[in-house]
Amino acid sequence: MTNLSQYLAAEKELAEKRKHQSQLQGIGWKNSVAAQELKPGQHILYNYGLRSLILAVEPKGAQSVIVTTINERGNQFNRRYKSTTLVAVDELN
């Protein structure tokens, strides 16, 4: 049995580890990067294992970026993310 201080230390360690991770449904915790750090050629991960290839990343204003992606079915999407939003990226996992 652990005491309170051991439990709190373990929780703090886990929180530090997951500081740069996102939890995806059906997958679990995956490493993430800020949207402003995304690069063409990387794969964004979504819930249940869906992936999209990043084609372009363009700044939009001071606090957001437009990410152009193509999914596994060939559909192309433009998504706007706040620059600091954590996005799960496949090549880091």
N, C-alpha and C positions, 0 to 999 in steps of 0.2 A: 504494500500500500504506500502511495506517495503522499507526502505532506503538501500543504498549500504552496510553499515556496518552490518546491520542485515542479508542481503543476504549472504555476505561473511562469517559471523559467522555460518550461517546455512550450507553453502557448506563445511566449514572446519569440522563441526560436522559430516556431512554425510560421508566425506572422511575418517575420523577417524573410524567411524563405519564399513565402508566397507574395511578397511585395511586388514582384514583377511577373505575376502569373494571373491567368484568367481561368475560371472554372467553366468548362463546357459540358452541356448535358450529353450524356451518353459516352463521354470520353474521359472526363476528369480534369485535373489541373494541367495546364500547358503554359510554357514560357511565352511571354508577350513582350512587345515593344511599343513605345509611344507611336501614334499614327504619323507624326512628323518624321519618324525614322524609317518608315517603310520605303522599300526600293522595288523598282520593277524586277520581275523574275522571282520574287518571293511568293509563297503560297499562304493565303489567309485561311485559317481554320474556323469553322462554324460548328454549331451544335450537331451532334449525331454524325460527325465525321465528314461533313461536306467541306469542300475546298474550292478556292478560287485563285487563279493566277493573277498577280498584279501586273497590269500593262503600263500604267502611268500614275504618278503622284504629283499633283499640282497644288500649290498653296492657294487658298481662297480667303482673302482678308488676313488679319493679323493672328487669328486664333483657330483657324480650321484649314483642312486640306480636303481636296477631292481626289478620291482613289478610284481609278478605272480598273475594273476586274472583268475576267471572263471565267464563267464557271465550267464545270465538267460537261455540261450539256451544250456548251457553245454560246450561251446567252451572255451578253455584255451589260455591265451595270456601272453606274457612277454613284459612288457613295460618299457622303460628306461626314467626316469625323472631326471632332475637336482635336487639336494638335496633341493634347496630353492624354487622350483616350488610349488605354492599353488594348492592343489587338493581338490575338493569338496568331503566331506565325509558325508554319510547319518546319522550316529548316533549322530552327533553334532547338527543337525537341529531339 
